[in-house]
Amino acid sequence: MNAGGRIFISGQDILYNGVTTAFLQNYLKVSTFASDVTTAAHTETGVTGDPITSGMALAAAAPADFASLYVDAVTPMADAAGILQHGVTTASSPFSAVRYRGDYSAGGFGMVFSTVPFESISSSAAAPNNQATFLKNVIDYLNGQAIAVRVSPPSAAATTEAGGQVTFTVSLSAQPAADVVIPVSVSDATEATVSVSSLVFTAANWATPQTVTVTGVNDSVDDGNIAYQVVLGAATSADTAWNGIDAADVSLSNTDDDTAGITVGTISGTTTTEAGAAVSFTIRLNSEPTADVTLAFSSSDATEGSVSPASVTFTAANWNTPVTVTGTGVDDTFFDGNIAWTLVIGAAASLDSLYNGNNPADFSLTNLDDEAPPATKFYVVDDATANRTFEYDSAGVPIENYALNSGNTTPRGLAMTAVGDKVWVVDAARRVYIYNTSGALLGNWALGTLATNATVEGIATDGTHVWIVDARSDRVYYYANAAARTTGTQTATSNFALTRGNAIPKDIVWGRQNNVSYLWVVDDTTTVDRVYRYTLNASGVSTAVSSWAISTQNAAPTGIALDPANGVMDLWISDSGTDRVYRYADGRTLTAPVLTSSFALGPGNANPQGIADPPPVAVESQLPGYRVEQSGVADDSQFPTVVNRRSLLPTGGVSGEQSGLTTLLSPVARRSSTAVTKKSETPVISERASRVAEQFGQSPVAVSSGGTESRELLDDVFGQLSSSGLSWLH
């Protein structure tokens, strides 16, 4: 020990058996003692703050091979310290063990002396109240444990912007000779705060862990999870062993609770009106931007809707203040129906990469028209991707459309009556579907008598009876009193064959004039397409027939219509090749009517399969959208130039309110009666045709040089001249 040794002495009766006073005081560091203050099993209590026994409660009892337990009371020397307390309050000293550590650097020794035998201390109690922990602490003390600041692991790896906390503790590894102060701070005060700015350790509390609480700091920026450190600064102390000791910092992160984004509120409605009714919604950012964010608003159709404001800019100051955006209906002075428009929210523009290009969803709106719709002039049914019925006004402008019933998958004809309250649609599956004028299904029934492989191509009705044309048998089937039927099956009352030449019929329409009922049938042959008029008797079958050729422009006829109330004598024919409707003025009365005008079907109305004219709206010549026919007189002739419109391709649409119609003018041109397929002739242009075309501002139209049948040509020419009121023709 004189050479700087270190020793742990433990046992009973060491002092009782006698030691010199010099050894007792100089080496055992005991000033005085009292023998055998307790012999019973008891608990030895540690001394608070002691580096060996602080917090201990050691159960002591005589081992099995001991006759008895003898524990002494010892009074430590001034430079030593008592470390165990026997609990006998009447004893001269409360301690049963002492410790001492000299200046090792100067050759001093270290010693721990306990009158409580080591063997008597419990070996099975939980730490720290057992032999193992006591012995470890003794050895650490005697070895002169390294000077260090002890920092516990943090309770979690991260704080949160919502105020989530993390804690850890700090203590010293050895008793200091003077107070030790450790500064506490954070590396980024925008992410966290600490509960203390410094920790002070004394000779009394050096071993007691002190808690540091770290709290996350909130911001409004989507900046992700930010790492930072709790900085434990270098210790300051008058004890040179501790002064400057720098503990390891604690690394943490602050979990972000912001997400860059744009919140668009619920819009107040989905419709604006031409009367100025508006809809609105609010918009704001979800987090504070690092740079200004600008959003633009616009209308997809400025003629239907306007948007205010045109743009808004969000900054770090107003990012979470909702801005109201309003979409207002724009008025016009004509009926155009309810028009869809889009309130467009443009992509965000910003130097903040988390916001730049962020594009909220647009709003789909409808501007409700406040003008009364025009009267429906035509119904057209199609067989396209989605089978629908379309309504048009007299100028060919679409009014509305609606879907057919799901069972009505292959419509092949359309019919109406002068009453105009129902629409009959015949299907290729040999069924008749009845709708009201808003597209609601009223019922359907099956066509009896027809063969299972019949090719149904058209339907006609007078409001009481129904006629069906079958292209496979080239026959018309008459169903008496079937117009009122909405269910079941009806057998045909009678039928009649179409006249020779009336092959591949495409549609049929009923009309009555001068107390005579007629059926008009349009066909689509490989040569000349024609309209046939059949005179009906009281039994609904034909007794006479006449016909006239339709224009080559109208080369794929699929439907035929007339005014069932006899307001005008025109005929209209739909065409699936051009998706147009062609008008033949006075087609019901002339032997060779001319193609007068046409209009294109509306968007989506492809592959038309039937056309019907509801109750009349006016005399045809007074309807908007139709031009008065022109005629001219050639320089070298006193006779009017014959104007046949069947060979002229449609001209451009007229302007203004007539935009839906095309007026047709052309010189005479006919197809060869010997041609095998349509539009296969070798054309020539006559000198007279060129002059007529020049007169009407048209390009010359090719005239067939083939063997046109003279009677057919004369019928056509004279029919037109006769319809012009030339009395000399008779």
Secondary structure, 3 states (H helix, E strand, C coil): CCCCCEEEEECCCCCCCCCCHHHHHHCCCEEEEEEEEECCCEEEEECCCCCCCCCCEEEECCCCCCCCCCEEEEEECCCCEEEEECCCCCCCCCEEEEEEECCHHHCCCEEEEECCCHHHECCCCCCCCCHHHHHHHHHHHHHCCCCCEEECCCCCCEEECCCCEEEEEEEECCCCCCCEEEEEEECCCCCEEECCCEEEECCCCCCCCEEEEEEECCCCECCCCEEEEEEECECEECCCCCCCCECCCEEEEEECCCCCCEEECCCCCCEEECCCCEEEEEEEECCECCCCEEEEEEECCCCCEEEECCEEEECCCCCCCCEEEEEEECCCCCCCCCEEEEEEECCCEECCCCCCCCCCCCEEEEEECCCCCCCCCEEEEECCCCCEEEEECCCCCEEEEEECCCCCCCEEEEECCCCCCCEEEEECCCEEEEECCCCCEEEEEEECCCCCCCCEEEEEECCCCEEEEECCCCEEEEECCCCCCCCCEECCCEEEECCCCCCCEEEEEEEEECCEEEEEEEECCCCCCEEEEEEECCCCCEEEEEEEECCHHHCCEEEEEECCCCCCCCEEEEECCCCEEEEECCCCCCCCCCEEEEEECCCCCCCEEEEECCCCCCCHHHCCCCCCCCCCECCCCCCECCECCCCCCCCCCCCHHHCCEEECCCECCCCCCCCCCCCCCCEECCHHHHHHHHHCCCCCCCEECCCCCHHHHHHHHHHHHHHCCCHHHC
